[in-house]
Amino acid sequence: MTLEQKIGQFFFPAVFINDTEENIQETERLIKEHHIGGLTFFHSRASAATNYESKKKIVFNDDSYERLKELVIRFQKCANTPLLMSIDAEWGLAMRVEKTPQYPYAITLGALPSGSKQLVYQIGKQIGLDLKSAGIHYNLAPLADINNNPNNPVIGYRSFGQNKEKVARFAIEYLRGMNDVGVLGCLKHFPGHGNTSVDSHLGLPVLEETLEELMENELFPFIKGIENNVDSIMIGHLAVPALNDGKNTSATLSKAIIQDLLRKQLGYDGLVISDALNMHSVSKLYDKKGQLEWEAFNAGNDVLCFAENVAEGIQEILKNASPDRIEASFERLMKCKQKAGIVGGHTDPEGTLDFESASDLNRKIANSSITKIKDKLNSLTLFEAKNNDELAKLSLYKNLDNVFFEALTIPLPSPKFALEKVDENAISNLEKNLADFDTVLIALFVPKAKPMNNFDIDDSVLAFLGKLFTAKKCVLYVFGNPYALQVIPNLESALGIIEVYQDFPEFQESAAQQLIENTKCKGSLPVAVKGL
């Protein structure tokens, strides 16, 4: 390869599974003309980070998985050097592709007992098999971020929690599972995105920690990953002034963070990949096309993810970079391609999705992660109330046909009520319906995993819950992000609180079984929740 072609290998532009033929042909042109090294797949332009401004509606397509496989084959045919196909699939292909297996969020895995690392390994392995079935070699996951900020708008449920040892252990097991089926992994977002309160898709988060503080906490999982030969590390769009002479320079553009800290001080010589270069924390910094790509490469990134200015970026690097530096990055990338088994020729998508194995694995995780936060004789209270015709069941944000209530129909029969959509009459009608009942079993299906707008729990619903806890004997099952507990008023008045983390059928069934049998919950909260 010429030097220019080698530089082309560093570019991993975004491609969209559900895109126009015109855009697909443009990607084919990029592959042929610029010798790019890989692609990063997203569902659609509307679902990518740029949607924060445009608010485009995501159009779902049941054929996305088959379309992904077709595009992988089509793009590989254009490439002289096999493309390293990547995707961000933290909780499985389902993060980007509908009708594919979805696995629990990292925060759910973080609730597992420390001795359950084999389940995390199995998650990594199963996700790896799913990716291979679609022709994907490289998962931009998992997070090594320690989530110690409950108001973090973008990490939260994507982190294994706030215990650094557990985050490190589980991240390594997840990586090991993927590696064992031939899929590359990536620890992100170096030097640690957990203790931030700004979404780096929209602005630049700033970490105020000193190097000593970072070494003690945020950097710990990355250090362990380096010791275990992690395939790649993704640099986050976040500033650490203490490492940059007091400047708010994004880590992705910082030699001090990538070359001095990661390479020299921590001794990492593997592949370094930037976070998506279309994110607004960096994408608006330079007017000249290609300048951002050069600055990111010059700072120490080997791979430029979601690079939007391929032709211009290649020329800027060709003009400014030393041949030795280009060669070093090229060798790191080719080493990864070799490990993925694509140096001698690309591999077509292989195998099929195994939904049954995914469901079995999800059930095992549910059985080991459900967490009892508060218990004043939950089951006894509920069964006594049922025997006295004083029990009602209430489902919030899911209809009465939910799996949890269905599983309780025979062992715990009682009147059921549901609130799916909130209107001015819904709450008052519920209050009337529940007036004659002494005890209420509440299933809260938290609408959103992110904390914005109180996880999309309506203010009127929060106020209603606050009143209900003080007026009735309430047992609350929360199917969703445990941080949602922080926004619910008067929780201290609830008789029982069980955190279930996911609303998957397997988790609902496991929660019902736990209630009926009053079994001990094996899980523990992976994060500190204020007020508990």
Secondary structure in CASP SS format (residue, H / E / C, confidence):
PFRMAT SS
TARGET T0000
AUTHOR 0000-0000-0000
METHOD secondary structure of the structure
MODEL  1
M C 1.00
T C 1.00
L H 1.00
E H 1.00
Q H 1.00
K H 1.00
I H 1.00
G H 1.00
Q C 1.00
F C 1.00
F E 1.00
F E 1.00
P C 1.00
A E 1.00
V E 1.00
F E 1.00
I C 1.00
N C 1.00
D C 1.00
T C 1.00
E H 1.00
E H 1.00
N H 1.00
I H 1.00
Q H 1.00
E H 1.00
T H 1.00
E H 1.00
R H 1.00
L H 1.00
I H 1.00
K H 1.00
E H 1.00
H H 1.00
H C 1.00
I C 1.00
G C 1.00
G E 1.00
L E 1.00
T E 1.00
F E 1.00
F E 1.00
H C 1.00
S C 1.00
R H 1.00
A H 1.00
S H 1.00
A C 1.00
A C 1.00
T C 1.00
N H 1.00
Y H 1.00
E H 1.00
S H 1.00
K C 1.00
K C 1.00
K C 1.00
I C 1.00
V C 1.00
F C 1.00
N C 1.00
D C 1.00
D C 1.00
S H 1.00
Y H 1.00
E H 1.00
R H 1.00
L H 1.00
K H 1.00
E H 1.00
L H 1.00
V H 1.00
I H 1.00
R H 1.00
F H 1.00
Q H 1.00
K H 1.00
C H 1.00
A C 1.00
N C 1.00
T C 1.00
P C 1.00
L C 1.00
L E 1.00
M E 1.00
S E 1.00
I E 1.00
D C 1.00
A C 1.00
E C 1.00
W C 1.00
G C 1.00
L H 1.00
A H 1.00
M H 1.00
R C 1.00
V C 1.00
E C 1.00
K C 1.00
T C 1.00
P C 1.00
Q C 1.00
Y C 1.00
P C 1.00
Y C 1.00
A H 1.00
I H 1.00
T H 1.00
L H 1.00
G C 1.00
A C 1.00
L C 1.00
P C 1.00
S H 1.00
G H 1.00
S H 1.00
K H 1.00
Q H 1.00
L H 1.00
V H 1.00
Y H 1.00
Q H 1.00
I H 1.00
G H 1.00
K H 1.00
Q H 1.00
I H 1.00
G H 1.00
L H 1.00
D H 1.00
L H 1.00
K H 1.00
S H 1.00
A C 1.00
G C 1.00
I C 1.00
H C 1.00
Y E 1.00
N E 1.00
L C 1.00
A C 1.00
P C 1.00
L E 1.00
A C 1.00
D C 1.00
I C 1.00
N C 1.00
N C 1.00
N C 1.00
P C 1.00
N C 1.00
N C 1.00
P C 1.00
V C 1.00
I C 1.00
G H 1.00
Y H 1.00
R H 1.00
S C 1.00
F C 1.00
G C 1.00
Q C 1.00
N C 1.00
K H 1.00
E H 1.00
K H 1.00
V H 1.00
A H 1.00
R H 1.00
F H 1.00
A H 1.00
I H 1.00
E H 1.00
Y H 1.00
L H 1.00
R H 1.00
G H 1.00
M H 1.00
N H 1.00
D C 1.00
V C 1.00
G C 1.00
V C 1.00
L E 1.00
G C 1.00
C C 1.00
L E 1.00
K E 1.00
H E 1.00
F E 1.00
P C 1.00
G C 1.00
H C 1.00
G C 1.00
N C 1.00
T C 1.00
S C 1.00
V C 1.00
D C 1.00
S C 1.00
H C 1.00
L C 1.00
G C 1.00
L C 1.00
P C 1.00
V E 1.00
L C 1.00
E C 1.00
E C 1.00
T C 1.00
L H 1.00
E H 1.00
E H 1.00
L H 1.00
M H 1.00
E H 1.00
N C 1.00
E C 1.00
L C 1.00
F H 1.00
P H 1.00
F H 1.00
I H 1.00
K H 1.00
G H 1.00
I H 1.00
E H 1.00
N C 1.00
N C 1.00
V C 1.00
D C 1.00
S E 1.00
I E 1.00
M E 1.00
I E 1.00
G C 1.00
H C 1.00
L C 1.00
A E 1.00
V C 1.00
P H 1.00
A H 1.00
L H 1.00
N C 1.00
D C 1.00
G C 1.00
K C 1.00
N C 1.00
T C 1.00
S E 1.00
A H 1.00
T H 1.00
L H 1.00
S C 1.00
K H 1.00
A H 1.00
I H 1.00
I H 1.00
Q H 1.00
D H 1.00
L H 1.00
L H 1.00
R H 1.00
K H 1.00
Q H 1.00
L C 1.00
G C 1.00
Y C 1.00
D C 1.00
G C 1.00
L E 1.00
V E 1.00
I E 1.00
S E 1.00
D C 1.00
A C 1.00
L C 1.00
N C 1.00
M C 1.00
H H 1.00
S H 1.00
V H 1.00
S H 1.00
K C 1.00
L C 1.00
Y C 1.00
D C 1.00
K C 1.00
K C 1.00
G C 1.00
Q H 1.00
L H 1.00
E H 1.00
W H 1.00
E H 1.00
A H 1.00
F H 1.00
N H 1.00
A H 1.00
G C 1.00
N C 1.00
D C 1.00
V E 1.00
L E 1.00
C E 1.00
F C 1.00
A C 1.00
E C 1.00
N C 1.00
V H 1.00
A H 1.00
E H 1.00
G H 1.00
I H 1.00
Q H 1.00
E H 1.00
I H 1.00
L H 1.00
K H 1.00
N H 1.00
A C 1.00
S C 1.00
P H 1.00
D H 1.00
R H 1.00
I H 1.00
E H 1.00
A H 1.00
S H 1.00
F H 1.00
E H 1.00
R H 1.00
L H 1.00
M H 1.00
K H 1.00
C H 1.00
K H 1.00
Q H 1.00
K H 1.00
A C 1.00
G C 1.00
I C 1.00
V C 1.00
G C 1.00
G C 1.00
H C 1.00
T C 1.00
D C 1.00
P C 1.00
E C 1.00
G C 1.00
T C 1.00
L C 1.00
D C 1.00
F H 1.00
E H 1.00
S H 1.00
A H 1.00
S H 1.00
D H 1.00
L H 1.00
N H 1.00
R H 1.00
K H 1.00
I H 1.00
A H 1.00
N H 1.00
S H 1.00
S H 1.00
I C 1.00
T E 1.00
K E 1.00
I E 1.00
K E 1.00
D E 1.00
K C 1.00
L C 1.00
N H 1.00
S H 1.00
L H 1.00
T H 1.00
L H 1.00
F H 1.00
E H 1.00
A H 1.00
K H 1.00
N H 1.00
N C 1.00
D C 1.00
E C 1.00
L E 1.00
A E 1.00
K E 1.00
L E 1.00
S E 1.00
L E 1.00
Y C 1.00
K C 1.00
N C 1.00
L C 1.00
D C 1.00
N C 1.00
V H 1.00
F H 1.00
F H 1.00
E H 1.00
A H 1.00
L C 1.00
T C 1.00
I C 1.00
P C 1.00
L C 1.00
P C 1.00
S C 1.00
P C 1.00
K E 1.00
F E 1.00
A E 1.00
L E 1.00
E C 1.00
K C 1.00
V C 1.00
D C 1.00
E C 1.00
N C 1.00
A H 1.00
I H 1.00
S H 1.00
N H 1.00
L H 1.00
E H 1.00
K H 1.00
N H 1.00
L H 1.00
A C 1.00
D C 1.00
F C 1.00
D C 1.00
T E 1.00
V E 1.00
L E 1.00
I E 1.00
A E 1.00
L E 1.00
F E 1.00
V C 1.00
P C 1.00
K C 1.00
A C 1.00
K C 1.00
P C 1.00
M H 1.00
N H 1.00
N H 1.00
F H 1.00
D C 1.00
I C 1.00
D C 1.00
D H 1.00
S H 1.00
V H 1.00
L H 1.00
A H 1.00
F H 1.00
L H 1.00
G H 1.00
K H 1.00
L H 1.00
F H 1.00
T H 1.00
A H 1.00
K C 1.00
K E 1.00
C E 1.00
V E 1.00
L E 1.00
Y E 1.00
V E 1.00
F E 1.00
G C 1.00
N C 1.00
P H 1.00
Y H 1.00
A H 1.00
L H 1.00
Q H 1.00
V H 1.00
I C 1.00
P C 1.00
N C 1.00
L H 1.00
E H 1.00
S H 1.00
A C 1.00
L C 1.00
G E 1.00
I E 1.00
I E 1.00
E E 1.00
V C 1.00
Y C 1.00
Q C 1.00
D C 1.00
F C 1.00
P H 1.00
E H 1.00
F H 1.00
Q H 1.00
E H 1.00
S H 1.00
A H 1.00
A H 1.00
Q H 1.00
Q H 1.00
L H 1.00
I H 1.00
E H 1.00
N C 1.00
T C 1.00
K C 1.00
C C 1.00
K C 1.00
G C 1.00
S C 1.00
L C 1.00
P C 1.00
V C 1.00
A C 1.00
V C 1.00
K C 1.00
G C 1.00
L C 1.00
END
